[in-house]
Every structure is written in C-alpha cells, then in structure tokens.
Amino acid sequence: MTLLEIEEAWEHVAAACPEPLPAETVVLASALGRIAAEDARSVVDLPPFDRSAMDGYAVRAADTTPPRALELAGELAAGDVAADALAAGTALGITTGAALPSGADAILRVEDARVADGRVTPADPVTAGLHVRYRGEDVARGDVLAAAGTALGVHHLTALASAGVGAVAVHRRPVMHVMATGAELLELGAPPQPGRIHESNRLTLRLLGERAGAEVVLHPVVPDDAAATAAAVEAALAGDVLAVSGGVSVGPHDYVKPALLERGVQELFWRVRLKPGKPLWFGHRGATLVFGLPGNPLSTVACFLLFVGPALRRLQGEAVAAAPWVPARLAVPARPADGRTTLLTARLEHGADGVLEATPTEGQGSHLTGALAASDGFVSIPHDATELPAGARVDALLL
C-alpha cells in the first residue's frame, strides 16, 4: 500500500471536517481560547463620555488666555457627573477619568496651576482639547473587536469587557471520545506486573484534546477481544471525534479497524510516510471523525499535533487551523529514517540571533519516551533528504 505524504493525509482530514459546530453563548470568563462564531462588537463608545486624562482642573480654554485667576467652583471625582455647566471664569477640580462638565473644553494639570484663596491660576494658557479624552475616540459603538473565526485571547476579552460586552457567541466545543486497546496495558500508577506496561496515551490525548478546546470523554482500556472492541467502538462513536490508541495495525490481535468498518466508518486513508506515526488510520461515520493512532506514545503525540489537534480547531471554526509548525535550524547534522519524513525529538533553544536552534536528542525511536521527556518538540527531516547539515533550515513542532 502506498504511503501518503503528510500534506496529502492532512488534506483528507481537512476535507472531512464538517462545517464548524453550532454556536453557543458563553460569558467572557468562559470564552478564553474559544473561537468566535460571529463578529463580537462593542456595545458602547469608548470612552463612553468626554473625560479627563489628568488630575487637575476643568476649564474653559478661552479663560486662560491670558492666564488669570479662576474661581474654584468645586470638584469632580471619577464616577461623578456635574449638575451644572461650568460658568465662565471658573474652574472645577477633576480627577483622572471623571466626566468633563458641560462648558469645559480643556484640563489644566495640577502641576501647571497655583491655588490660593479659593482661586486657581494657570501658569500658562491651555488649548481647547488639552488632556481631554473624547467620547468614542478609542472605539465606536458597533466596532468589531473580535471577528468571527478569531481564537479569543485575553487581549480580546479585555477589550470586549471594557466595551460593555458580557457574553460572546462561540462555536460549541467538540466532544472527543478517547479509548485505548491492549491486554498488556496497566492503569496509571498501578503496581508493575511482568509482561505489562503502563498506559499513558489516554492521559496524553485527554490533555492535548483539552488544550485544543475539546471536551474529552475517556473510556476504559479495552482488552484484545473482538466483541469487547466492537462494543467499545460503538459507544465511543457518539461524539464529534473518536481517537483510538492502538489496535490499528495488522497483527492477529488488532481488532479496531474491523470494528470500525463493521459500524459504518468509512476509511479515508491508512499509513502515512511518517516516523513516528506511519500506521495512522483515518475515517469518518457521518460527521464523526475517527483517528486510529499508533500505540507508541511518541506516535500518539506526533499524530495529534499534525492531524487531530488541527481538526478539533477546525470544528470550532478556526478555518485556517493546521499543524503548528515553526521555523528552526539544525544545531547538528540529521537525516531521515526508513525513507519516511522523520520527526526527531529535539531540544529547541533560541540562538544568539533569535532563531530557534534544534538539537535532536541522543535517543530516537517511537518507543523512547525518555527522549520525549528531554525534548521541547519535534524537528522534521524530509523523507527525500540525504543528510541535512548543521545550520539547515527545518520545520519544528513545539510541545
């Protein structure tokens, strides 16, 4: 069977992603990282009224040319509103952020004035508009502060909160079901047993899935049994995405693919020119996307970063979501393995010129989780490269 290039495999995944999930309204405190389903607009002008930018005195600029003593008519704090217009020849004490009284058109700073005997005398004339923040000069009511399709960050939510918005329309979080198969798997923290290994992929997929915005449903480990696998697969097809760890190869105890096909999941591809991650399987049943992930932890992480995570973001309305590649350069020579595009676990540090430098870890292999713990991400060596020299430009995936 021909191996798909990574780009070809992603095209299949992207094409299979349905329209973004329906919208729901959430309060701003719950919207961080969510994808806006419609333009989020200001409901007020910012500032919402003409206001002082300084502590000082509200004045009529014409009364300060030439400078002369002005009668101090009281004071305004932030949150106060003057009951009357400012009369000619008077000044009103004002704090930063307070609403400018009618009739005033400038702010005389405290440090630019002398106060004595209930009068305020400016040191120099002031011009109209000095130290005044005018209504709507920052944001006008109806301005878009976060366009549809935007991943909402703290900066968006801060602006929206300031603009009187309390809730936003975002796409529903995708529900991702996660299951793992294998009679050899032990639960997290279980006492060691001969011939068995501790299962980590469900935890990995849960954490990565939640980071990508999904609601994750974990299923118990499924033994290597055809009937048990079929029942588990049927239950796990209830969400928007199913991620299965293990059981997608061609061994005598690999029951996942037959179970998927028997339940109407259409296979779109199996096997990618990728190391680690070659046995990746992908299909769908209706709008439910199904990823059959290799059982090795490094393969699971790599395939999630390349395919599952971007698909989850697309389901939430991030139309251009794709693998999070970043540019880097090799600190040492590197070559691909087995004629496949090879993701090498690597330490990634910024060089003196600010470019990320990638140093592959000493141990490489999809079974070497120690190398994963010692790395910051993967560096990609194209399958058709012979050996890339130190300094070669490459792509990297950040963990």
C-alpha positions as a printed NumPy array, in Angstrom:
array([[  0.   ,   0.   ,   0.   ],
       [  1.292,   3.444,  -0.961],
       [  2.186,   5.711,   1.923],
       [  0.532,   9.12 ,   1.922],
       [  2.657,  12.21 ,   2.31 ],
       [  1.871,  14.212,   5.435],
       [  0.366,  17.023,   3.346],
       [ -1.875,  14.582,   1.464],
       [ -3.054,  12.98 ,   4.681],
       [ -3.901,  16.389,   6.135],
       [ -5.869,  17.297,   3.006],
       [ -8.051,  14.229,   3.615],
       [ -8.59 ,  15.222,   7.242],
       [ -9.356,  18.856,   6.406],
       [-11.789,  17.866,   3.657],
       [-13.613,  15.523,   6.037],
       [-14.111,  18.214,   8.681],
       [-17.782,  19.25 ,   8.557],
       [-18.98 ,  22.802,   8.898],
       [-17.989,  24.377,  12.214],
       [-20.059,  23.173,  15.135],
       [-23.151,  25.222,  16.103],
       [-22.803,  28.416,  18.103],
       [-23.5  ,  28.878,  21.78 ],
       [-23.302,  31.936,  24.006],
       [-20.826,  31.945,  26.889],
       [-19.824,  34.58 ,  29.415],
       [-16.457,  36.225,  28.841],
       [-14.869,  34.392,  31.776],
       [-15.513,  31.097,  29.958],
       [-14.518,  32.259,  26.483],
       [-10.71 ,  32.145,  26.644],
       [ -9.387,  30.134,  23.707],
       [-12.841,  29.672,  22.177],
       [-13.489,  30.555,  18.536],
       [-15.847,  33.446,  17.866],
       [-18.883,  32.276,  15.882],
       [-19.806,  35.805,  14.847],
       [-18.266,  39.245,  14.985],
       [-18.044,  40.445,  18.59 ],
       [-18.857,  44.156,  18.653],
       [-18.636,  46.934,  21.192],
       [-21.978,  47.908,  22.721],
       [-20.735,  51.338,  23.879],
       [-18.442,  54.103,  22.737],
       [-15.005,  54.124,  24.364],
       [-14.575,  56.343,  26.185],
       [-18.339,  56.398,  26.816],
       [-18.199,  60.156,  27.536],
       [-15.742,  63.05 ,  27.322],
       [-13.408,  62.594,  30.268],
       [-10.292,  63.961,  31.913],
       [ -6.947,  62.343,  31.159],
       [ -5.254,  64.059,  34.12 ],
       [ -5.738,  65.126,  37.699],
       [ -6.296,  68.869,  37.603],
       [ -8.993,  71.387,  36.79 ],
       [-11.675,  71.511,  34.143],
       [-11.573,  74.919,  32.495],
       [-12.694,  76.915,  29.514],
       [ -9.524,  77.326,  27.397],
       [-10.542,  80.892,  26.478],
       [-10.473,  81.844,  30.189],
       [ -6.741,  81.032,  30.378],
       [ -5.641,  83.39 ,  27.601],
       [ -4.082,  85.399,  29.078],
       [ -3.653,  83.433,  32.324],
       [ -5.77 ,  84.79 ,  35.153],
       [ -7.169,  83.609,  38.444],
       [-10.295,  81.441,  38.111],
       [-12.801,  80.879,  40.867],
       [-12.657,  77.286,  42.159],
       [-16.246,  76.05 ,  41.868],
       [-15.889,  72.609,  43.46 ],
       [-14.514,  69.266,  42.364],
       [-15.452,  66.102,  40.495],
       [-14.204,  62.575,  41.185],
       [-14.328,  59.655,  38.77 ],
       [-17.925,  58.469,  38.683],
       [-19.382,  61.901,  39.467],
       [-21.364,  63.96 ,  36.971],
       [-21.541,  67.741,  37.267],
       [-25.04 ,  69.029,  37.866],
       [-24.45 ,  72.341,  36.097],
       [-22.416,  73.647,  33.197],
       [-19.074,  75.245,  34.002],
       [-19.556,  79.005,  34.202],
       [-17.163,  81.403,  32.53 ],
       [-14.298,  82.486,  34.777],
       [-14.461,  79.35 ,  36.937],
       [-12.577,  76.076,  37.264],
       [-13.671,  72.731,  38.644],
       [-11.278,  70.313,  40.35 ],
       [-11.302,  66.981,  38.496],
       [ -9.62 ,  63.575,  38.815],
       [ -8.381,  61.322,  36.04 ],
       [-11.308,  59.535,  34.388],
       [-14.013,  61.87 ,  35.597],
       [-16.602,  63.112,  33.101],
       [-15.848,  66.539,  31.637],
       [-18.539,  69.032,  32.763],
       [-20.578,  70.794,  30.138],
       [-18.953,  74.065,  29.153],
       [-15.392,  72.909,  29.884],
       [-13.112,  72.125,  26.945],
       [ -9.67 ,  71.553,  28.494],
       [ -7.875,  70.237,  31.564],
       [ -5.375,  72.319,  33.47 ],
       [ -2.962,  69.928,  35.185],
       [ -2.368,  70.226,  38.915],
       [  1.33 ,  70.832,  38.348],
       [  0.574,  73.658,  35.904],
       [ -1.584,  75.647,  38.332],
       [ -1.279,  77.682,  41.53 ],
       [ -4.119,  77.51 ,  44.053],
       [ -4.668,  80.181,  46.676],
       [ -7.642,  81.792,  48.407],
       [-10.188,  79.66 ,  46.55 ],
       [ -8.809,  80.56 ,  43.164],
       [ -6.84 ,  78.659,  40.533],
       [ -4.287,  80.479,  38.387],
       [ -2.792,  78.699,  35.323],
       [  0.935,  79.133,  34.768],
       [  0.387,  79.308,  31.002],
       [ -2.576,  79.36 ,  28.61 ],
       [ -4.108,  75.987,  27.711],
       [ -5.594,  74.996,  24.374],
       [ -9.021,  73.506,  23.778],
       [ -8.914,  69.702,  23.96 ],
       [ -5.788,  69.573,  26.126],
       [ -5.78 ,  66.4  ,  28.263],
       [ -9.351,  65.528,  27.238],
       [-10.286,  62.06 ,  26.081],
       [-13.276,  62.406,  23.803],
       [-16.22 ,  60.024,  23.589],
       [-15.649,  57.292,  21.02 ],
       [-12.093,  58.303,  20.13 ],
       [-10.877,  54.779,  21.004],
       [-13.803,  52.558,  19.969],
       [-17.173,  53.447,  18.487],
       [-20.284,  51.513,  19.382],
       [-20.647,  48.657,  16.9  ],
       [-16.933,  48.374,  16.131],
       [-15.734,  44.781,  15.683],
       [-13.272,  43.846,  18.428],
       [-13.017,  40.148,  17.538],
       [-14.003,  38.924,  14.078],
       [-15.787,  35.625,  13.507],
       [-13.22 ,  32.834,  13.415],
       [-10.908,  34.529,  15.916],
       [ -9.406,  32.449,  18.708],
       [-10.297,  34.619,  21.676],
       [ -7.293,  35.617,  23.747],
       [ -7.007,  37.612,  26.94 ],
       [ -6.473,  40.781,  24.875],
       [ -9.755,  40.267,  23.013],
       [-11.688,  39.55 ,  26.187],
       [-10.193,  42.559,  27.953],
       [-11.269,  44.827,  25.098],
       [-14.749,  43.295,  24.979],
       [-15.231,  43.625,  28.724],
       [-14.22 ,  47.291,  28.53 ],
       [-16.663,  47.743,  25.659],
       [-19.656,  46.606,  27.692],
       [-19.846,  43.056,  26.352],
       [-20.69 ,  40.383,  28.909],
       [-21.024,  37.316,  26.697],
       [-19.987,  36.178,  23.212],
       [-21.16 ,  33.688,  20.623],
       [-18.614,  30.907,  20.125],
       [-18.679,  27.566,  18.376],
       [-19.537,  24.604,  20.565],
       [-16.614,  22.616,  21.874],
       [-16.153,  19.317,  20.005],
       [-16.658,  16.199,  22.08 ],
       [-13.749,  13.797,  21.643],
       [-14.052,  10.215,  22.857],
       [-10.754,   8.525,  23.712],
       [-10.126,   4.802,  24.038],
       [ -7.081,   2.547,  24.16 ],
       [ -6.775,  -1.154,  23.419],
       [ -4.345,  -3.776,  24.62 ],
       [ -4.341,  -6.602,  27.133],
       [ -0.828,  -5.595,  28.166],
       [ -1.869,  -2.153,  29.438],
       [ -1.871,  -1.21 ,  33.113],
       [ -3.793,   1.7  ,  34.568],
       [ -1.921,   4.817,  35.662],
       [  0.025,   4.213,  38.866],
       [ -0.815,   0.514,  39.084],
       [  1.85 ,  -1.788,  40.568],
       [  4.178,  -3.19 ,  37.886],
       [  3.382,  -6.64 ,  36.508],
       [  5.506,  -8.961,  34.367],
       [  4.894,  -8.515,  30.645],
       [  2.673,  -5.463,  31.057],
       [  3.232,  -1.72 ,  30.573],
       [  1.587,   1.38 ,  31.988],
       [ -0.893,   3.006,  29.617],
       [ -0.292,   6.732,  29.077],
       [ -1.942,   7.564,  25.769],
       [ -5.422,   8.244,  27.123],
       [ -3.986,  10.804,  29.533],
       [ -1.908,  12.309,  26.727],
       [ -4.888,  12.556,  24.397],
       [ -7.065,  13.994,  27.121],
       [ -4.574,  16.742,  27.945],
       [ -3.826,  17.554,  24.314],
       [ -7.514,  17.431,  23.433],
       [ -8.497,  19.786,  26.23 ],
       [ -5.689,  22.129,  25.249],
       [ -7.142,  22.151,  21.722],
       [-10.552,  23.097,  23.109],
       [-12.309,  19.725,  23.167],
       [-14.47 ,  18.163,  25.837],
       [-12.883,  14.749,  26.337],
       [-14.679,  11.541,  27.297],
       [-12.32 ,   8.779,  28.457],
       [-13.258,   5.128,  28.005],
       [-11.757,   2.209,  29.926],
       [ -8.882,   0.252,  28.41 ],
       [-10.288,  -2.36 ,  26.024],
       [ -8.796,  -5.88 ,  26.085],
       [ -7.672,  -7.579,  22.873],
       [-11.038,  -9.153,  22.193],
       [-13.141,  -8.711,  19.071],
       [-16.517,  -8.475,  20.837],
       [-15.244,  -6.11 ,  23.536],
       [-13.586,  -3.909,  20.925],
       [-16.762,  -3.758,  18.826],
       [-18.878,  -2.74 ,  21.814],
       [-16.369,  -0.127,  22.923],
       [-16.111,   1.349,  19.421],
       [-19.886,   1.655,  19.115],
       [-20.12 ,   3.507,  22.429],
       [-17.211,   5.794,  21.542],
       [-18.681,   6.858,  18.182],
       [-21.191,   9.072,  19.997],
       [-19.1  ,  12.252,  19.802],
       [-17.658,  14.552,  17.162],
       [-14.249,  12.856,  17.193],
       [-13.035,   9.413,  18.211],
       [ -9.347,   8.865,  18.933],
       [ -8.344,   5.228,  19.373],
       [ -4.883,   4.353,  20.62 ],
       [ -3.546,   1.006,  19.422],
       [ -5.096,  -1.866,  17.516],
       [ -4.923,  -0.263,  14.043],
       [ -2.119,  -2.367,  12.588],
       [ -2.319,  -5.85 ,  11.028],
       [ -1.459,  -8.1  ,  13.96 ],
       [ -3.69 , -11.023,  14.966],
       [ -4.997,  -9.044,  17.967],
       [ -5.618,  -5.753,  16.159],
       [ -9.411,  -5.605,  16.171],
       [-10.017,  -1.867,  15.876],
       [-10.128,  -1.46 ,  12.1  ],
       [-12.594,  -4.319,  11.542],
       [-14.779,  -2.971,  14.334],
       [-14.796,   0.488,  12.788],
       [-15.595,  -0.745,   9.297],
       [-18.375,  -3.014,  10.563],
       [-20.01 ,   0.01 ,  12.204],
       [-20.112,   2.055,   9.054],
       [-16.931,   4.079,   9.468],
       [-15.56 ,   4.881,   6.019],
       [-11.791,   4.54 ,   5.72 ],
       [-10.155,   7.537,   4.039],
       [ -6.534,   6.547,   4.499],
       [ -4.254,   4.196,   6.367],
       [ -0.492,   4.72 ,   6.745],
       [  1.491,   7.923,   6.26 ],
       [  5.089,   8.463,   5.169],
       [  5.926,   9.488,   8.713],
       [  8.174,   8.281,  11.516],
       [  6.848,   8.002,  14.171],
       [  3.206,   7.638,  13.14 ],
       [  3.233,   5.501,   9.993],
       [  0.205,   3.281,  10.942],
       [ -2.147,   6.27 ,  11.377],
       [ -5.703,   5.396,  10.258],
       [ -8.386,   7.95 ,   9.461],
       [-12.03 ,   7.737,   8.512],
       [-15.462,   9.06 ,   9.375],
       [-19.017,   7.987,  10.057],
       [-21.245,  10.839,   9.023],
       [-19.884,  13.927,  10.778],
       [-17.862,  11.936,  13.325],
       [-14.129,  11.935,  12.585],
       [-12.206,   8.812,  13.6  ],
       [ -8.46 ,   8.64 ,  14.172],
       [ -6.767,   5.295,  14.729],
       [ -3.494,   6.212,  16.397],
       [ -0.415,   4.007,  16.791],
       [  0.117,   2.813,  20.351],
       [  3.597,   4.197,  20.953],
       [  3.451,   7.425,  22.976],
       [  5.657,   9.415,  20.596],
       [  3.475,   8.368,  17.66 ],
       [  0.365,   9.433,  19.552],
       [  1.8  ,  12.869,  20.317],
       [  3.09 ,  13.41 ,  16.781],
       [ -0.153,  12.353,  15.112],
       [ -2.192,  14.518,  17.444],
       [ -0.105,  17.614,  16.716],
       [ -0.2  ,  17.013,  12.967],
       [ -3.796,  15.899,  12.481],
       [ -6.124,  15.571,  15.466],
       [ -5.471,  18.936,  17.1  ],
       [ -5.909,  20.976,  13.903],
       [ -9.118,  19.052,  13.131],
       [-10.505,  19.907,  16.575],
       [ -9.739,  23.572,  15.981],
       [-11.441,  23.484,  12.571],
       [-14.564,  22.024,  14.143],
       [-14.608,  25.079,  16.404],
       [-14.495,  27.475,  13.465],
       [-10.769,  28.151,  13.109],
       [-10.826,  27.895,   9.332],
       [ -7.063,  28.016,   8.793],
       [ -6.09 ,  25.686,  11.633],
       [ -3.196,  23.415,  10.664],
       [ -0.209,  21.737,  12.255],
       [  1.678,  24.242,  14.452],
       [  4.935,  24.288,  12.507],
       [  7.557,  26.889,  13.416],
       [ 10.826,  27.634,  11.578],
       [ 14.081,  26.411,  13.109],
       [ 17.596,  25.425,  12.132],
       [ 19.596,  22.336,  12.953],
       [ 22.373,  22.655,  15.501],
       [ 23.889,  19.344,  14.303],
       [ 23.549,  17.236,  11.133],
       [ 20.479,  14.973,  10.864],
       [ 18.988,  12.511,   8.4  ],
       [ 15.596,  10.813,   7.911],
       [ 14.963,   7.147,   8.734],
       [ 13.46 ,   4.405,   6.554],
       [ 12.634,   6.735,   3.665],
       [  9.986,   8.469,   5.776],
       [  9.679,  12.061,   6.892],
       [ 11.162,  11.75 ,  10.345],
       [ 10.17 ,  13.695,  13.413],
       [ 13.149,  13.761,  15.737],
       [ 12.636,  14.634,  19.379],
       [ 14.743,  17.718,  19.951],
       [ 15.718,  20.415,  22.374],
       [ 14.719,  23.796,  20.955],
       [ 16.508,  26.931,  22.137],
       [ 16.813,  30.398,  20.659],
       [ 20.232,  31.162,  19.211],
       [ 22.057,  34.462,  19.572],
       [ 20.213,  35.785,  16.511],
       [ 16.814,  34.757,  17.904],
       [ 16.295,  31.785,  15.558],
       [ 15.202,  28.515,  17.148],
       [ 18.043,  26.007,  17.14 ],
       [ 17.091,  22.329,  17.171],
       [ 19.359,  19.744,  18.766],
       [ 17.959,  16.217,  18.333],
       [ 18.083,  14.105,  21.482],
       [ 20.58 ,  11.237,  21.565],
       [ 17.911,   8.559,  21.727],
       [ 15.457,   8.396,  18.817],
       [ 12.596,   5.978,  18.27 ],
       [  8.829,   5.866,  18.718],
       [  9.284,   3.668,  21.815],
       [ 11.66 ,   6.051,  23.624],
       [  9.504,   8.104,  25.969],
       [ 12.6  ,   9.247,  27.882],
       [ 13.624,  11.205,  24.795],
       [ 10.19 ,  12.827,  24.758],
       [ 10.63 ,  13.981,  28.359],
       [ 14.011,  15.529,  27.468],
       [ 12.722,  17.42 ,  24.426],
       [ 10.838,  20.619,  23.67 ],
       [  9.323,  19.344,  20.454],
       [  9.986,  17.579,  17.18 ],
       [ 12.132,  18.647,  14.255],
       [ 11.079,  17.408,  10.813],
       [ 13.61 ,  15.859,   8.425],
       [ 12.062,  15.374,   4.954],
       [ 11.942,  11.804,   3.678],
       [ 13.816,  12.695,   0.474],
       [ 16.735,  14.372,   2.258],
       [ 20.043,  12.54 ,   2.48 ],
       [ 21.649,  14.301,   5.414],
       [ 20.93 ,  17.868,   6.379],
       [ 23.971,  19.773,   7.656],
       [ 24.151,  21.839,  10.815],
       [ 22.561,  25.201,  10.11 ],
       [ 19.986,  23.794,   7.676],
       [ 16.547,  25.366,   7.901],
       [ 13.868,  22.937,   9.083],
       [ 10.359,  22.919,  10.49 ],
       [  9.676,  22.14 ,  14.137],
       [  6.612,  21.194,  16.162],
       [  6.513,  22.684,  19.644],
       [  5.296,  20.551,  22.541]])
